[in-house]
Amino acid sequence: MLDNFCRDINYLRISVTDRCNLRCRYCMPEEGIDKTVHSYILSLEDLARLAQVASTLNISKIRLTGGEPLVRKNITGLINLIRQIETIDDLAITTNGILFAGMADDLKSAGLDRVNFSVDTLDDIKFEYITRGGQLREVKKAVYKALELGLHPVKLNTVVIKGFNDDELLKFADLAYSYPLHIRFIEFMPIGDLRYWKKERVMTISEMQEVIGREYPLQPAKRIIGNGPAKYFNFENGTGSIGFISPMSHHFCSACNRIRMTAEGKLRGCLYDKREIDLQEAINTGASDEDLKQLFIKAINLKPSQHHMDQGWGRDNRRKMYQIGG
């Protein structure tokens, strides 16, 4: 399915909940959120049905996100339902890792292909600070469990923030050098209206590469399995890889292949595009699969040529990242 700018849209990110068991400072307010009423959230059966409809438009890759997707009741049941769609060849999840180790065997048995962990620091005290109470040891257990189960490639997503974790770049690089992990450094983005984001806290990809390159000469990597915009590099004699995602300094929109769906069934062509297509209303009024397919096509055709992140989130954009899907 090509959009209006001839991009092949084959990747759907599905947020299964806006709830989370952490309160990361750049994502959620300290007092928590106004949780979406359960009756407004799509059922697992509806989510699986929409995944099936999307697959008829050559969507072949699906990632489950949140909030924190592992707090959604019977998430393994949803994975199992999606796994039964023959044309879906890649089913992944993004998680903070806190609950993962205890659920990992069931997730793999249900059909999960791979996992990304959001980890912004390797320091226990910093981790507790940025997450407002999370325990890094649980995430470490999760990462090792994913490696043990062979959920490759196992990726770590790290938002780099000046004055917070920019002094840990080499620690993360050491980890990727020693283990078959793929560390992805992400520029700090102005998402939502939280006061934690400041322009002076943004470290560009060029600055990150300069720091890491002093210790590790990086070589452009061969293709890493995945659907995102990261540019990957290998080490000489290293085990894993380093990836860089640059939404602020270098737009990657011309190669964007994704659309997003919220837990309430709202389709967005871009994280920063306020326009949404309401799938839940269509389902509630008896829409056929063909009707839903046409709504997917409409959302894809609305997908903008690029984001406008440098203009800020905007007061009229009432959704936050945890509501749209990370």
LINKAKA-V543674 format. One record per run of one state. SS is the DSSP state (a for helix, b for strand, c for the rest). FROM is the first residue (numbers start at 1). TO is the last residue. Records with the same first field share a line. If there is no record, write none. Layout:
BEGIN
SS=FROM-TO, FROM-TO
END
This chain:
BEGIN
c=1-1, 3-7, 9-10, 16-37, 41-43, 56-60, 66-68, 72-74, 84-89, 96-99, 111-113, 119-123, 132-135, 150-153, 162-165, 179-180, 188-198, 203-204, 216-217, 221-230, 236-240, 246-252, 256-257, 262-265, 269-276, 285-288, 303-308, 312-320, 325-326
b=2-2, 8-8, 11-15, 61-65, 90-95, 114-118, 154-161, 181-187, 202-202, 218-220, 231-235, 241-245, 258-261, 266-268, 277-278
a=38-40, 44-55, 69-71, 75-83, 100-110, 124-131, 136-149, 166-178, 199-201, 205-215, 253-255, 279-284, 289-302, 309-311, 321-324
END
